């Protein structure tokens, strides 16, 4: 382990410790925590990476490198004094001679965006300038787009700009520089923004990334952060199961079930290679729900998606379908694969006992404080990390909820990019 880079001990990235120990976490370390979380997420959910690469016209390796880089640079704006003074006691200890006049109220996302533009202008590096659209998405990780109209010198001193430059150069040496000047279109910025939001939430979790003293150089710290990130995504239960080789009506209704004409069609429909819209109309009792599940499985098995979100008009209908699926949904996936999560997504799900008992390590009412045996399937499971916030709904491999949860992905609300990014790999069933 070499001597830590000088800038590591000058800037805090997190300053709300959850446990005893250091009262602040170095900004450079936090940025690498988030970059490591991005790398681990791409490893555990490679379909995201492949899809972004395909849409961007880049190789998978180049796309992965760029995503890790923009995750590492998501908090560049925190090098600015106007952010560092948000924890005045900490910053005064780290830099007692810092300029106290740099207290412009603009957020660190705006500052980071402007700083990157300046950095690229000064370096005249086309390969770095090419990732600008993704940098713009990454610095918006707090859930809203950045804005212009800021003079950088009002928020950030020349000393801090030089330290941020040194941090960027160090990260480029660790992760690797972009190898092509192919300019990235803005078509994937929504997905990049969503993945950086998720990576930031993982990388900010003190259970997985506790505060550290600024005693390690970035090369040494980066190796440890990657190990921690792999553990984090594993403990968060974010892996996705492979599709079962076969799935049919008997998996839903038992071996004696006989398919209706609609269900027989769903079982035999050829799945196209491009995005597809299916409209299923039939009489009440014709088995539309089962037909939709069979068709959704065929899409998943063909690689068009990894999971399903079932959007219903009311909470009551969502609760009803949840009860129908809780003991059956795992048949959609390979038995020897990871355990898929089934989430219930609506505003009153905290009152739904079957769902609440499914959170975490599965459920057993004898160990969950229930009042005795209930008619609940022991197979229903939702990872606690996914269940803690409805913004994470579409991280679950199977979701049942109300239509508004899906509509939020395309409305101008905070963190909608995360919903959209995760929904992009789901079969959306509107019932």
C-alpha positions in Angstrom: 0.0 0.0 0.0 1.4 3.4 -1.0 1.0 6.8 0.6 -2.6 8.1 0.2 -3.1 10.8 -2.4 -3.1 14.2 -0.8 -6.7 15.1 -1.8 -8.2 12.0 0.0 -7.9 13.6 3.4 -9.1 17.1 2.4 -12.7 16.4 1.3 -15.5 14.6 3.0 -18.1 12.7 1.0 -20.4 11.5 3.9 -20.6 13.0 7.3 -23.5 11.3 9.1 -22.0 8.3 10.8 -24.4 5.5 11.8 -22.0 3.9 14.2 -19.0 4.7 16.4 -15.8 5.4 14.5 -14.8 8.0 12.0 -17.2 11.0 11.8 -16.7 11.5 8.1 -16.0 9.3 5.0 -13.5 10.6 2.4 -15.2 11.9 -0.8 -12.7 10.0 -3.0 -13.5 6.7 -1.1 -17.3 7.3 -1.5 -16.9 7.8 -5.2 -15.1 4.5 -5.5 -17.8 2.8 -3.4 -20.4 3.9 -5.9 -18.2 2.9 -8.8 -17.7 -0.5 -7.3 -21.4 -0.9 -6.7 -22.0 -0.1 -10.4 -19.5 -2.8 -11.4 -21.1 -5.3 -9.1 -24.6 -4.5 -10.4 -23.5 -4.9 -14.0 -21.9 -8.3 -13.1 -25.0 -9.6 -11.4 -27.5 -8.2 -14.0 -25.6 -8.4 -17.3 -28.7 -7.9 -19.4 -28.6 -4.2 -18.5 -25.1 -3.9 -19.8 -25.7 -5.8 -23.0 -28.8 -3.7 -23.7 -27.1 -0.3 -23.1 -24.1 -1.4 -25.2 -26.4 -2.5 -28.1 -28.3 0.8 -28.0 -25.1 2.9 -27.8 -23.2 1.1 -30.5 -20.3 0.2 -28.2 -18.7 -3.0 -27.1 -19.8 -4.5 -23.8 -16.3 -3.9 -22.3 -16.3 -0.3 -23.4 -19.8 0.3 -22.1 -18.9 -1.3 -18.7 -15.9 0.9 -18.4 -17.8 4.1 -19.2 -20.6 3.2 -16.7 -18.1 2.6 -13.9 -16.3 5.9 -14.7 -19.4 8.0 -14.7 -20.4 6.3 -11.4 -17.0 7.3 -9.9 -17.5 10.9 -11.1 -21.1 11.2 -9.9 -20.1 13.4 -7.0 -17.5 15.6 -8.6 -19.4 18.6 -7.4 -18.7 17.7 -3.8 -15.1 18.9 -4.2 -16.5 22.4 -4.3 -16.3 24.5 -1.2 -20.0 25.4 -1.4 -20.8 21.8 -0.7 -18.0 21.1 1.8 -19.2 24.0 4.0 -22.5 22.0 4.5 -20.6 20.3 7.3 -18.6 23.3 8.6 -17.1 21.7 11.7 -15.7 18.8 9.6 -14.5 21.0 6.7 -12.9 23.5 9.0 -10.8 20.7 10.5 -9.8 19.3 7.1 -9.1 22.7 5.4 -8.8 25.5 8.1 -7.8 28.0 5.5 -10.6 27.3 3.0 -12.4 30.2 1.5 -15.6 30.7 3.5 -17.1 33.0 0.9 -17.7 30.2 -1.6 -21.2 29.4 -0.3 -23.2 29.6 -3.5 -26.4 27.6 -2.9 -26.4 25.6 -6.1 -26.4 21.8 -5.7 -23.4 19.7 -6.2 -25.0 18.1 -9.3 -25.0 21.5 -11.1 -21.5 22.1 -10.0 -20.3 18.7 -11.0 -21.8 19.1 -14.5 -20.2 22.5 -15.0 -16.9 21.2 -13.6 -16.8 18.3 -16.1 -17.4 20.7 -19.0 -14.5 22.8 -17.9 -12.3 19.8 -17.4 -12.9 18.5 -20.9 -12.5 22.0 -22.4 -9.1 22.4 -20.8 -7.9 18.9 -21.7 -9.2 18.9 -25.2 -9.7 15.2 -24.9 -12.3 13.8 -27.4 -12.6 10.5 -25.6 -13.5 12.1 -22.3 -15.7 14.6 -23.9 -17.6 11.8 -25.5 -19.0 10.5 -22.2 -20.4 14.0 -21.4 -24.0 13.0 -21.8 -23.6 10.1 -19.4 -21.8 12.4 -16.9 -24.8 14.8 -17.1 -27.0 11.8 -16.2 -24.8 10.7 -13.4 -24.6 14.0 -11.6 -28.4 14.1 -11.5 -28.4 11.0 -9.2 -30.5 12.8 -6.6 -33.5 12.5 -8.8 -33.8 15.7 -10.8 -32.0 17.1 -13.9 -29.2 19.6 -13.5 -29.6 23.2 -14.4 -27.3 25.8 -16.0 -26.6 29.4 -15.2 -23.8 28.9 -12.7 -20.4 30.5 -12.6 -18.0 27.8 -11.3 -15.7 30.2 -9.5 -18.6 31.2 -7.3 -18.7 27.7 -5.8 -15.3 26.2 -6.3 -11.8 27.5 -5.8 -8.8 26.9 -8.1 -7.3 24.6 -5.4 -10.4 22.4 -5.3 -10.5 22.3 -9.1 -6.9 21.1 -9.1 -7.7 18.4 -6.6 -10.7 17.2 -8.5 -8.6 17.1 -11.6 -6.1 14.9 -9.7 -8.9 12.6 -8.6 -10.2 12.2 -12.1 -6.7 11.3 -13.4 -6.3 8.7 -10.6 -9.6 7.1 -11.4 -8.8 7.0 -15.1 -5.6 5.2 -14.3 -7.4 2.7 -12.1 -10.5 1.9 -14.3 -9.1 2.8 -17.7 -9.7 5.6 -20.1 -12.4 5.5 -22.8 -10.9 4.0 -25.9 -13.1 5.7 -28.5 -14.3 9.2 -29.2 -17.6 7.9 -30.3 -20.1 10.4 -29.0 -22.8 9.0 -26.8 -26.3 10.0 -27.8 -28.8 11.0 -25.1 -31.0 8.0 -25.8 -29.5 6.0 -22.9 -29.1 8.8 -20.4 -32.4 7.8 -18.6 -31.1 4.3 -18.0 -27.6 5.5 -16.9 -29.2 8.0 -14.5 -31.3 5.2 -13.0 -28.3 2.8 -12.5 -26.2 5.6 -10.9 -29.0 6.3 -8.5 -29.1 2.7 -7.5 -25.4 2.4 -7.3 -25.3 5.5 -5.1 -27.9 4.0 -2.7 -25.8 0.8 -2.4 -22.5 2.7 -2.1 -23.9 5.0 0.6 -25.2 2.2 2.8 -22.9 2.2 5.9 -23.6 -1.5 6.6 -21.7 -2.4 3.4 -19.4 0.7 3.2 -18.6 1.9 6.7 -16.7 5.2 7.2 -13.0 4.9 6.8 -10.0 6.9 7.9 -8.1 8.5 4.9 -5.2 6.1 5.3 -5.2 4.1 2.0 -4.3 5.1 -1.5 -7.0 4.8 -4.1 -5.5 1.7 -5.8 -5.6 -0.3 -2.5 -9.0 1.1 -1.5 -10.5 0.3 -5.0 -9.6 -3.4 -4.6 -11.4 -3.6 -1.2 -14.4 -1.6 -2.5 -15.0 -4.1 -5.2 -15.0 -7.0 -2.7 -17.4 -5.0 -0.5 -19.7 -4.2 -3.5 -19.9 -7.9 -4.5 -21.0 -8.7 -1.0 -23.5 -5.9 -0.9 -25.4 -6.9 -4.1 -25.4 -10.5 -2.8 -26.8 -9.6 0.6 -29.3 -7.2 -1.1 -30.5 -10.3 -3.0 -30.4 -8.5 -6.3 -29.6 -11.4 -8.5 -32.0 -12.5 -11.2 -33.1 -16.1 -11.8 -32.9 -17.7 -15.2 -36.2 -18.6 -17.0 -37.5 -22.1 -16.6 -37.1 -24.2 -19.7 -40.8 -24.9 -19.8 -43.8 -23.2 -18.3 -47.4 -24.0 -19.0 -50.9 -24.2 -17.7 -50.2 -27.2 -15.5 -47.7 -25.1 -13.5 -50.5 -22.7 -12.7 -53.6 -24.9 -12.3 -52.2 -28.4 -11.8 -51.6 -31.4 -14.0 -55.3 -31.9 -14.9 -55.7 -28.4 -16.4 -56.8 -28.2 -20.1 -55.9 -25.1 -22.1 -58.5 -22.8 -23.6 -58.0 -21.8 -27.2 -56.5 -18.5 -26.0 -54.0 -20.3 -23.7 -53.1 -22.7 -26.4 -52.3 -19.8 -28.7 -50.1 -18.2 -26.0 -48.2 -21.5 -25.6 -47.4 -21.6 -29.3 -46.9 -18.0 -30.3 -43.6 -17.3 -31.9 -41.8 -14.5 -30.0 -40.2 -11.8 -32.3 -36.8 -10.4 -31.7 -38.0 -6.8 -31.4 -40.1 -5.1 -28.8 -43.7 -6.2 -29.1 -47.2 -5.1 -28.0 -49.8 -7.8 -27.5 -53.5 -7.1 -27.1 -55.4 -10.0 -25.5 -59.2 -9.8 -25.6 -61.6 -12.6 -24.8 -64.6 -13.5 -22.7 -64.7 -13.6 -18.9 -63.4 -16.9 -17.8 -61.4 -17.6 -20.9 -58.1 -17.7 -18.9 -56.6 -14.3 -20.0 -54.4 -14.1 -16.8 -52.9 -17.5 -17.4 -52.4 -16.8 -21.1 -50.6 -13.6 -20.3 -48.3 -15.4 -17.8 -47.5 -18.1 -20.4 -46.8 -15.4 -23.0 -44.7 -13.4 -20.6 -42.6 -16.5 -19.8 -42.0 -17.0 -23.5 -40.7 -13.4 -23.8 -38.4 -13.9 -20.8 -37.1 -17.2 -22.1 -36.3 -15.5 -25.4 -34.2 -12.9 -23.7 -36.6 -10.0 -24.3 -36.8 -9.4 -20.5 -35.9 -10.9 -17.2 -39.2 -10.4 -15.3 -42.8 -9.2 -15.2 -44.7 -6.2 -13.8 -48.4 -6.7 -13.6 -50.3 -3.4 -13.5 -53.8 -3.4 -12.3 -56.4 -0.7 -11.8 -57.0 -0.9 -8.1 -55.2 -2.1 -4.9 -57.9 -4.7 -4.3 -57.4 -6.3 -7.7 -53.6 -6.2 -7.2 -54.0 -7.9 -3.8 -56.1 -10.6 -5.4 -53.6 -11.4 -8.1 -50.8 -11.3 -5.6 -52.5 -14.1 -3.7 -52.9 -16.1 -6.9 -49.3 -15.8 -7.8 -47.5 -16.1 -4.4 -47.3 -19.9 -4.6 -46.9 -20.2 -8.3 -44.6 -17.5 -9.6 -41.4 -19.4 -9.0 -42.4 -21.9 -11.6 -41.5 -19.2 -14.2 -37.8 -19.6 -13.3 -35.2 -22.3 -13.2 -35.2 -24.3 -9.9 -31.5 -24.3 -9.6 -31.2 -20.5 -10.1 -31.3 -17.7 -7.6 -34.5 -17.0 -5.6 -36.6 -14.4 -7.5 -38.4 -11.6 -5.5 -42.2 -11.1 -5.8 -43.2 -7.6 -4.8 -46.5 -6.0 -4.1 -46.5 -2.4 -5.3 -49.2 0.0 -4.1 -49.6 2.6 -1.3 -51.4 0.3 1.1 -49.1 -2.7 0.8 -47.9 -2.3 4.4 -51.4 -3.5 5.4 -51.1 -6.6 3.3 -50.0 -9.3 5.7 -49.0 -12.0 3.2 -46.6 -9.5 1.5 -45.2 -8.2 4.8 -44.5 -11.8 5.9 -42.7 -12.5 2.7 -40.0 -9.8 3.2 -36.5 -10.9 4.0 -35.7 -14.6 4.4 -39.2 -15.8 3.2 -41.8 -16.0 5.9 -43.0 -18.3 8.6 -45.7 -16.9 10.9 -44.3 -18.9 13.9 -41.2 -16.7 13.7 -42.8 -13.5 12.4 -45.1 -12.7 15.3 -48.2 -14.1 13.7 -51.2 -15.6 15.5 -50.7 -19.1 14.3 -50.7 -21.1 11.1 -52.2 -19.2 8.1 -52.9 -20.3 4.5 -49.7 -18.6 3.2 -47.3 -19.9 0.7 -43.8 -20.5 2.1 -42.4 -19.8 -1.4 -43.3 -16.1 -1.7 -40.2 -14.0 -1.1 -39.2 -10.3 -1.5 -35.7 -9.0 -0.8 -35.7 -6.5 2.1 -33.6 -4.1 0.0 -36.3 -4.0 -2.7 -39.3 -3.9 -0.3 -38.1 -0.9 1.7 -39.0 1.7 -1.0 -41.5 1.6 -3.8 -39.0 3.4 -6.1 -37.2 0.0 -6.1 -40.3 -1.9 -7.3 -39.0 -3.0 -10.6 -35.9 -4.5 -9.2 -38.1 -7.4 -8.2 -38.2 -10.0 -10.8 -42.0 -10.3 -10.5 -44.2 -7.4 -9.5 -47.9 -7.0 -8.9 -49.3 -3.6 -8.3 -51.3 -0.7 -9.5 -50.8 1.0 -12.9 -49.7 4.3 -11.4 -46.5 2.7 -10.2 -45.5 2.1 -13.8 -46.8 5.5 -15.0 -44.5 7.2 -12.5 -41.6 6.0 -14.6 -42.5 8.4 -17.4 -43.7 11.4 -15.3 -41.5 14.3 -14.2 -41.1 13.1 -10.6 -37.9 12.5 -8.6 -36.1 9.3 -9.2 -38.3 8.4 -12.2 -35.2 7.4 -14.1 -34.6 4.5 -11.6 -38.1 3.2 -12.2 -37.7 3.5 -16.0 -34.3 1.9 -16.0 -35.5 -1.1 -14.0 -38.8 -1.4 -15.8 -37.0 -1.5 -19.1 -36.1 -5.2 -18.6 -39.6 -6.2 -17.5 -42.6 -7.5 -19.4 -45.3 -4.9 -18.6 -48.8 -6.4 -18.4 -51.6 -3.9 -18.2 -54.7 -5.6 -17.0 
